[in-house]
Amino acid sequence: MKKTKGVQWETVRAELMSDPEVQAAYEAEERKARLQEMLAQWRSHAGLTRAQVAERMGVTPPTVSRMEANIVRASIETIARYAKACGVKHPQITL
């Protein structure tokens, strides 16, 4: 059996991140993940289900699920409505 030499993850990551397109895509995914986590925290802190948030927003539960899963397609107004539905008075959005 032939032994192969591995490559350190840090080396691979540094090489990938030197590409501006890869870096931009990585940063966009990071922002998306932070925003999704923020929505989950708002809803959890309020003790609400997706169905309850949907009812308060005047939309269907699948709409809220889609929004939470693909937040980058939501408008600022929609995110503000979500925050209001969760009782968040002054949302702090750090992207």
N, C-alpha and C positions, 0 to 999 in steps of 0.2 A: 504494500500500500504506500502510495506516494504522500509525503507530508506536504501540506501547503502552508504558506505563511499568511497569517491574517493581517488585516489592515485595521489600524486603530480608528474607532468611530470619530474621534476628534479630527483626525486627518481628513477623512471623507467629508465630514461636516464643513470644515474650513474650506475645502475645495469647492463644495457645492455653494456655500454662502458667498463665495467670491464672485459668483454670477449674479448681476443685478436683478435679473428676472426671477431667479430662484429666491433671492433674498426678499423681493417684493411679495412674491406668492406666500412665502413663509410668514412674513409680517401680517399679511391680510388674514391668514388662517389663525394667527395668534389673536388678532383683534376680534375675529368672529368667535373664537372660543371664550374670550373674556366677556364679550357681550352676552353670549348664551349662558355663561355662569352667572352673570349679573341678573338676568331674567329669572333663572332658577332660584337665586337667593331672594329676590323680591317676592316671588310666589310662595316660597317656603316660609319666609318670615311672616307673610300674611296668613299662612295656614290655609291656602286655597288650592283647589284642584284646577286643572286646565278647564274643566267644564264651568266652574264658578268664575274664572277669569273671563272666559268666553261670554258668559251671560252678562257680566258687568260691562264688557266691551261692546255687546250687541252683535257678536259674531258667533259662528258655530265652533264647537270644540275642535274639529279637525283644522279649522283655520288657525287656532292658537297653536296646535301641535305643529303645523307646517311653519308657522312663524318662529317658534322656538327652535325647530330643526334647521331652518334656513334663514337666519336672522338678517343676513346681508341684503335680502330683498325687501325688508321692512323699511318703511319711511320713518322719519323722525317723528312725525305725527302719530303713527301707529305705535311706536315705542312709548311715546308719551301717554297714549291711551292705555297701554298695558300697565305702565307705572301707576297711573291713576286708579286703574282697576284693582291693583295690589295695595293701594293706600299709600303709595310713595308720593310725598308732597314735593320734594325737591330732589329729583334723581341726580346722582353724581355719576356721570358717564365718563370713564377714563379709558380711552382707546389708545 
